Amino acid sequence: MKSWNDRLNTPGTNGVKPTPRTVGDVVEGQPMLVPTARQVDAFIRSIPEGVEMDVRALRTALAIEHGAEVTCPVTIGYHLRTVAEAAREDLDRGMTTSDIAPFWRVLDARTPTTKKLSFGAEFIAAQRKREGLKP
């Protein structure tokens, strides 16, 4: 079984493609970014300490950065979990919070992805509190 870091580092097919169908805030035909996990990781690492960004804002910013109108909502959910779980693996191997992607700046107790994490929401809550972010 692949580790989360293996999944994070697996080259994926990414790019901007027409949205295949209308789902939520994504309208059929819009230029849609399908990011790799590494692209999501890199973007999260660029969020400064003490700054939070919800998933919708992350998707919008990623799309703009890559010349698209929207970012795939399904792919972003998968990759947010991959980034968080890989970061946790790194912590378990002895890295510090300053060495990992600060996923707690995007995920909070209410984010659906948080409920899927193997390590629960307590770590996220503690990091958000440390940075002065709302729970």
C-alpha positions, 0 to 999 in steps of 0.5 A, spaced: 500 500 500 502 506 498 504 511 503 501 518 503 507 521 501 508 516 495 501 519 493 503 526 494 509 525 489 505 521 484 506 524 477 498 526 475 495 528 469 493 535 470 491 541 466 486 546 464 480 542 461 473 544 459 468 542 465 464 536 463 458 538 466 455 543 471 456 541 478 455 546 484 458 552 482 462 549 476 458 550 470 459 545 464 464 548 459 468 552 463 475 552 463 477 547 469 484 546 473 485 539 474 491 540 479 496 535 482 497 533 489 503 537 489 500 543 486 495 543 492 501 542 496 505 548 493 499 552 494 498 551 501 505 552 503 505 559 500 499 561 505 503 565 510 502 564 517 496 567 521 492 567 514 486 562 513 483 560 506 477 556 505 477 551 500 472 555 495 477 561 496 483 556 495 480 553 489 479 560 486 486 562 487 489 556 484 484 556 478 486 563 477 494 562 478 493 556 472 489 560 467 482 557 469 476 559 471 474 554 476 478 548 480 475 541 480 472 540 486 472 533 487 480 533 485 481 538 490 478 534 496 482 528 494 488 532 494 487 536 500 486 529 504 493 527 501 497 533 503 494 533 510 496 525 511 502 526 508 504 532 512 502 528 518 507 522 516 512 527 516 511 529 523 511 522 525 518 521 522 520 527 526 519 533 521 517 540 525 510 543 523 515 549 520 517 543 515 510 541 512 505 544 508 500 548 513 494 544 511 490 547 517 490 554 514 485 551 509 482 545 513 478 547 520 473 543 524 467 544 519 471 542 513 468 535 510 475 533 509 477 534 516 472 528 518 476 523 513 483 524 516 486 518 520 488 523 526 482 527 527 481 534 528 485 536 534 491 537 531 488 542 526 484 545 532 491 546 536 495 549 530 489 554 528 489 556 535 497 557 535 496 561 529 490 565 532 485 562 526 478 561 528 476 554 530 
